[in-house]
Amino acid sequence: YALKYNIPIDVTKKKPYSIDRNIWGISIEAGVLENLEQEPPEDAYMITKSPTHTSSYPRYIEITFEKGVPKKIDGKVFTLKNLINYLNEVGGQFGVGRYDMVENRLVGIKSREIYEAPAATILHTSHKELEALVLDRELAHFKEMMSLKYAELVYYGLWFCALKDALDGFVEKTQKQVSGTIKLRLSKGACVAVSRKSRNSLYKKELSTYGKEDKFDQKLAEGFIKLWGMPYKR
């Protein structure tokens, strides 16, 4: 139909991929991707370089959050839209954000898709590292479990359902302390946090150090171990 009416499209008989794209990333399926035993060919990717063809020198980048929202890159203020576009470009140059997966569709069938989401990968990595620094253990663990349900609701298109609305309230509450800066290293498809700082940090070096400045009373461990193991003593 497109050829008949001279409608320009990227899809060809050699590259018959089904592609969905928005600011957050790209999903690609069909064609040779339906063969689960075949590695995705490079021509299936659109915005990310092959990790083997990226620079041998890593790129370091700092993401600053205020109450869970990314605000700055390397100290420079960005609008959210421009921030995402910039990270897609930078991350793509280092092959960051490629995913090849078999997923469960809403109707229950399994489908193989590949994704390109450099900005999402960079922001998710940095945000998660910052949360690990500022959220207490119980909240961090529960939020991790809840995030799976939240993602499921969004995937199913239930953006306006009552449960998602209620979970939004929980998320908003958790983000009040999520302010700080995470430094990342981008290299050969990898995105790794290398530095963390926040005015709300719960990390106390004097309690976790193995050095001379250790202020943790090690004698407390003996009693704790006995109490904690009491229900399992045989």
C-alpha positions in Angstrom: 0.0 0.0 0.0 2.8 2.4 0.9 4.7 1.7 -2.3 1.6 2.0 -4.4 0.8 5.5 -3.1 4.4 6.6 -2.7 4.2 6.9 1.1 7.8 6.9 2.5 8.4 4.3 5.2 11.5 2.8 6.7 10.2 -0.8 6.5 11.4 -2.9 3.6 11.2 -6.6 2.7 14.8 -7.0 4.0 14.0 -5.1 7.2 10.4 -5.9 7.9 10.5 -4.7 11.5 7.6 -3.4 13.5 8.8 -0.3 15.2 7.3 1.9 18.0 9.1 5.0 19.0 8.6 7.9 21.4 10.8 10.1 23.5 11.4 7.4 26.1 12.8 4.9 23.6 12.2 2.4 20.8 10.7 -1.1 20.7 11.4 -3.3 17.7 9.9 -6.7 16.8 9.1 -9.0 13.8 11.3 -10.1 11.0 14.3 -12.2 12.0 13.7 -11.3 15.6 11.0 -13.9 15.7 13.7 -16.5 15.5 14.7 -16.8 19.1 17.9 -18.6 18.2 19.2 -15.7 16.1 21.1 -12.7 17.5 19.5 -9.4 16.6 21.3 -7.9 13.5 22.8 -4.5 13.8 20.4 -3.1 11.2 17.6 -3.6 13.7 18.9 -0.9 16.0 18.2 2.8 15.3 19.7 5.1 18.0 22.4 3.0 19.7 25.9 2.1 18.4 27.1 -1.4 18.7 29.1 -1.6 22.0 32.0 -3.1 20.1 32.2 -0.1 17.9 32.0 2.6 20.6 34.9 4.6 22.0 37.5 2.9 24.1 37.5 5.9 26.4 34.6 6.0 28.9 32.3 9.0 29.3 31.6 10.2 32.8 28.3 12.0 33.5 26.6 13.4 36.6 22.8 13.4 37.1 21.3 15.6 39.8 17.9 14.9 41.2 15.6 17.0 43.3 12.8 15.0 45.1 13.2 12.2 42.6 13.1 14.3 39.5 16.2 14.7 37.3 17.1 18.4 37.0 20.7 18.7 35.9 23.4 17.0 33.8 26.9 17.9 34.8 25.6 20.8 36.8 23.6 22.3 33.9 19.9 22.7 34.3 17.7 21.0 31.6 14.0 20.8 31.0 12.8 17.2 31.4 12.2 16.8 27.6 15.6 18.2 26.7 17.3 16.1 29.4 15.8 12.9 28.0 16.7 13.8 24.5 20.3 14.6 25.5 20.8 11.4 27.4 19.4 9.4 24.5 22.0 10.9 22.3 24.9 10.6 24.7 24.0 7.1 25.9 23.4 5.9 22.3 26.9 6.9 21.4 28.2 4.4 24.0 25.8 1.6 23.2 23.9 2.1 26.4 20.3 1.0 26.7 20.0 -2.1 24.5 17.6 -4.9 25.7 16.7 -8.2 24.0 14.0 -10.0 25.8 11.1 -12.4 25.6 8.1 -10.7 27.3 4.6 -11.7 28.4 2.0 -9.7 26.5 -1.3 -8.6 28.0 -3.2 -11.4 26.1 -0.8 -14.0 27.6 1.4 -14.9 24.6 5.1 -14.5 24.6 6.8 -12.1 22.3 10.5 -11.4 21.5 11.3 -7.7 21.3 14.4 -5.6 21.4 14.4 -2.2 23.0 16.6 0.9 22.8 16.3 3.2 25.8 19.6 5.0 26.6 18.0 7.8 28.6 15.7 5.5 30.5 18.7 3.2 31.4 20.8 6.1 32.6 18.1 7.7 34.6 16.9 4.4 36.1 20.4 3.5 37.1 21.2 6.8 38.7 17.8 7.1 40.4 18.0 3.6 41.9 21.5 4.3 43.2 20.3 7.5 44.8 17.4 5.8 46.5 19.8 3.1 47.9 21.6 6.0 49.6 18.7 7.9 51.1 15.8 5.4 51.7 15.9 3.2 54.8 16.0 -0.6 54.4 12.4 -1.4 54.9 11.2 1.3 52.5 13.8 0.5 49.9 12.9 -3.2 49.9 9.1 -2.7 49.8 9.4 -0.1 47.0 11.4 -2.6 45.0 8.6 -5.1 45.2 5.9 -2.5 44.6 7.8 -1.3 41.5 7.0 -4.6 39.7 3.3 -4.1 40.1 3.5 -0.4 39.1 5.4 -1.4 35.9 2.8 -4.1 35.2 -0.1 -1.6 35.4 1.7 0.8 33.1 2.5 -2.0 30.6 -1.1 -3.0 30.6 -2.2 0.5 29.8 -3.9 1.0 33.2 -2.4 4.5 33.7 -5.7 5.9 35.0 -6.8 3.0 37.2 -7.5 3.5 40.9 -4.6 1.2 42.0 -2.0 3.1 39.9 -3.4 6.4 41.3 -2.9 5.0 44.9 0.6 3.8 44.1 1.4 7.3 42.8 0.7 8.6 46.3 3.1 6.1 47.8 5.8 7.0 45.2 5.4 10.7 45.8 5.9 10.2 49.5 9.1 8.1 49.0 10.7 10.8 46.7 10.8 13.6 49.3 14.3 12.6 50.3 15.6 11.5 46.9 17.8 14.5 46.2 21.5 14.3 45.3 24.0 13.7 42.5 25.1 10.4 41.0 28.1 10.1 38.8 28.0 7.4 36.1 30.5 5.8 33.8 29.3 5.0 30.2 31.4 2.5 28.4 30.9 -0.2 25.8 27.2 -0.6 26.5 27.6 -0.4 30.3 26.2 2.2 32.6 27.7 2.0 36.1 27.5 4.3 39.1 30.9 5.4 40.4 30.1 8.2 42.8 27.2 9.2 45.1 26.4 12.2 47.2 23.3 13.6 48.9 22.4 15.9 51.7 19.9 13.2 52.8 22.4 10.3 52.8 21.8 7.7 55.5 25.4 6.3 55.0 27.6 6.7 58.1 31.2 5.8 57.4 32.0 5.5 61.2 29.4 2.7 61.5 30.4 0.7 58.4 34.1 1.2 58.2 36.7 -1.5 58.9 39.3 1.1 59.8 40.4 2.6 63.2 37.6 5.2 63.1 35.0 2.4 63.6 32.4 3.4 66.2 30.2 0.4 66.0 30.1 -1.6 69.2 31.0 -5.1 68.0 30.1 -6.6 71.4 26.4 -6.0 70.5 26.6 -8.5 67.7 26.8 -11.5 70.1 23.4 -10.7 71.7 21.8 -9.9 68.5 22.9 -13.1 66.9 21.4 -15.1 69.8 18.1 -13.3 69.7 17.8 -13.3 65.9 18.5 -17.1 65.7 16.3 -18.0 68.7 13.2 -19.1 66.6 15.4 -21.4 64.5 17.4 -23.1 67.2 16.9 -26.8 67.3 
